[in-house]
């Protein structure tokens, strides 16, 4: 197995006919290392840009993730039923199972939504509608190609790990985070909270291909003379599962951003920011539910279930936020309380958030 670095990656790409030797000889080739949990390299040549990803170590979970990602990108590029969604993802180039190397199109000129929002404190026009279109085609088109049985040969085919938090031994929580262990203990000490989590886990359904990790940083946007273009990246957590888990991820990415950022929730600035996010969520849900052809009853039921899934995903966000902390702070407890409220009284809490 070859271990790639900036000095030899060009040899690997030439051997696999991914770049032309002439580009290297003529000086039309460049390689830069991208700091990441993997070995990532950005490659620029005369007529293309690539990203080369290699797993750093023989870790079962990481190897599984890159295999899943490679299968999904292959499907989007090669399966007719999924080619529409292929327009919204980077192009697949190569996967080497032995060396655990994945090569994809590098998206020049794109910025992720998190970076965009932090800079401009707003989102591009029709962000909600664009994301709804991408997720609709992902969820709907894949129904015509994948069944759970077929997906089981390529994907994990299991519920998101955060659903098992009620049974996790805090002392065996692997992240270097005393605060994370404290957060798990806090959740497990609340019997009603645990009951809501178990109920939500029982409502999770397996019926389509999902992205599994919907959040701002995974949506990239670009503007040129042809207009706006949006792409969805990072498919390591893709699986056969419940499409409302993706919708919940979209909802929580907005609510958690607002909740973490604004300690004074009733300040004029905080309320104005929440109002902006409400508009995008409304636009998204109107577009997605219309495409899906939901009846009024289905639209309402799925809306509140997606928000409950979003609360579950927000618990995961809280747990991720404890990394490197010695103990949880008041703000994390408040956000955890919001998650509980959404699960405990979804209609009342969601309507308050969205009013």
C-alpha positions, -999 to 999 in steps of 0.1 A, spaced: 0 0 0 14 34 -10 14 63 15 8 95 -4 26 128 2 32 159 -18 63 144 -34 47 112 -48 10 119 -53 17 129 -89 32 95 -96 2 78 -82 -22 99 -104 -1 94 -135 -1 56 -129 -39 56 -126 -42 78 -157 -59 106 -137 -34 133 -149 -11 136 -179 26 133 -175 30 163 -198 13 186 -173 40 177 -147 69 181 -171 55 214 -185 51 228 -150 13 229 -153 8 208 -122 6 218 -85 -1 200 -53 -10 214 -19 -18 196 13 -51 203 29 -51 199 67 -78 173 77 -85 142 96 -74 124 64 -45 130 40 -61 154 16 -44 170 -14 -56 196 -38 -43 190 -74 -43 216 -101 -35 208 -138 -41 224 -171 -78 215 -175 -89 201 -141 -87 203 -104 -88 172 -81 -90 164 -45 -72 133 -34 -83 118 0 -64 90 18 -73 75 52 -45 82 76 -46 49 95 -61 15 95 -92 25 114 -123 4 108 -147 33 110 -127 55 87 -122 28 62 -159 21 62 -166 58 57 -144 62 27 -158 30 11 -194 43 16 -185 76 1 -169 60 -29 -200 39 -36 -223 69 -34 -202 90 -57 -200 61 -82 -238 57 -82 -243 94 -88 -219 93 -118 -229 60 -133 -265 50 -125 -291 66 -148 -317 69 -120 -293 89 -99 -277 111 -125 -299 141 -117 -285 143 -82 -251 138 -98 -253 175 -110 -253 186 -73 -222 167 -62 -184 167 -71 -176 143 -99 -162 109 -91 -128 100 -106 -112 70 -89 -113 48 -58 -84 25 -47 -96 1 -20 -61 -13 -13 -45 21 -6 -78 36 7 -76 65 -18 -106 84 -32 -102 110 -60 -129 135 -67 -134 167 -87 -122 197 -67 -148 225 -67 -129 256 -76 -144 289 -66 -170 275 -42 -176 286 -6 -195 267 21 -227 283 35 -212 286 70 -183 307 57 -207 328 36 -230 334 65 -202 343 89 -190 369 64 -222 384 52 -247 375 81 -272 364 55 -277 336 29 -278 337 -9 -313 341 -24 -334 310 -25 -311 290 -3 -340 271 12 -355 263 -22 -321 251 -36 -314 228 -7 -350 214 -8 -345 206 -45 -313 188 -39 -327 167 -10 -359 159 -28 -340 145 -58 -317 125 -35 -346 110 -15 -370 105 -44 -347 94 -72 -329 68 -50 -362 51 -43 -362 39 -79 -327 23 -76 -320 12 -40 -338 -12 -17 -327 -18 19 -315 -52 9 -293 -39 -20 -281 -10 2 -270 -34 29 -242 -47 6 -227 -12 3 -239 10 32 -241 7 70 -279 2 70 -283 13 106 -298 41 126 -276 72 135 -254 65 164 -267 94 185 -299 74 191 -279 50 213 -267 78 236 -290 66 264 -271 33 266 -236 46 261 -212 41 291 -199 77 297 -166 63 310 -161 45 276 -169 77 256 -138 78 234 -135 115 228 -110 133 250 -138 153 267 -147 153 304 -176 176 294 -188 151 269 -191 124 296 -208 149 319 -233 157 291 -241 120 285 -246 114 323 -270 144 324 -291 130 296 -292 95 311 -302 109 345 -335 123 330 -359 93 325 -384 113 305 -356 125 282 -345 89 277 -380 79 270 -384 105 243 -352 94 227 -362 58 226 -396 68 212 -380 88 185 -356 59 177 -387 37 172 -401 61 147 -370 61 124 -378 44 91 -355 29 64 -368 38 30 -343 58 9 -308 70 4 -299 98 28 -268 121 32 -268 116 69 -248 147 79 -267 177 66 -251 210 79 -240 243 65 -204 234 58 -214 206 35 -233 229 11 -210 248 -13 -221 277 -34 -206 295 -64 -216 325 -85 -206 332 -121 -221 345 -153 -243 314 -155 -259 321 -121 -257 304 -87 -245 268 -84 -249 247 -52 -232 214 -44 -236 189 -15 -203 173 -3 -189 149 24 -210 117 19 -191 97 45 -222 93 66 -245 84 37 -268 55 44 -302 39 36 -325 55 61 -352 81 70 -353 111 47 -367 132 76 -333 127 93 -318 148 66 -346 174 69 -341 174 107 -304 181 101 -313 210 79 -336 224 106 -311 220 134 -282 235 114 -301 268 115 -316 266 150 -283 255 166 -263 282 149 -287 308 163 -288 292 197 -250 288 201 -243 323 187 -269 343 206 -267 342 244 -293 370 247 -321 353 228 -345 382 232 -322 409 220 -333 428 188 -303 414 169 -310 379 180 -347 381 171 -339 396 137 -314 368 129 -340 342 140 -366 358 117 -343 355 88 -337 318 95 -374 312 99 -380 325 64 -354 301 49 -369 271 69 -404 280 57 -392 283 21 -374 250 23 -403 231 38 -428 246 14 -407 235 -16 -397 201 -3 -432 191 9 -448 204 -24 -423 183 -44 -431 153 -23 -469 158 -28 -477 156 9 -513 158 20 -520 185 47 -520 158 73 -487 143 61 -471 178 58 -479 186 94 -469 152 108 -436 151 89 -428 187 98 -429 181 135 -412 147 133 -384 163 113 -380 189 140 -379 161 166 -352 144 146 -335 178 144 -335 180 182 -318 146 183 -292 158 158 -287 190 180 -278 167 209 -250 154 187 -240 190 179 -239 197 217 -217 166 222 -194 177 195 -191 211 211 -178 196 243 -146 185 227 -116 198 247 -138 211 275 -135 201 311 -172 207 319 -204 217 303 -215 254 306 -249 270 311 -254 276 274 -250 240 265 -276 231 292 -300 256 278 -296 242 243 -301 207 257 -333 220 274 -345 232 240 -339 197 225 -360 182 254 -388 208 248 -390 200 211 -393 163 219 -416 167 248 -440 193 233 -431 195 196 -461 215 184 -460 241 211 -422 245 210 -417 245 172 -446 269 167 -430 292 193 -396 290 175 -411 295 141 -436 323 150 
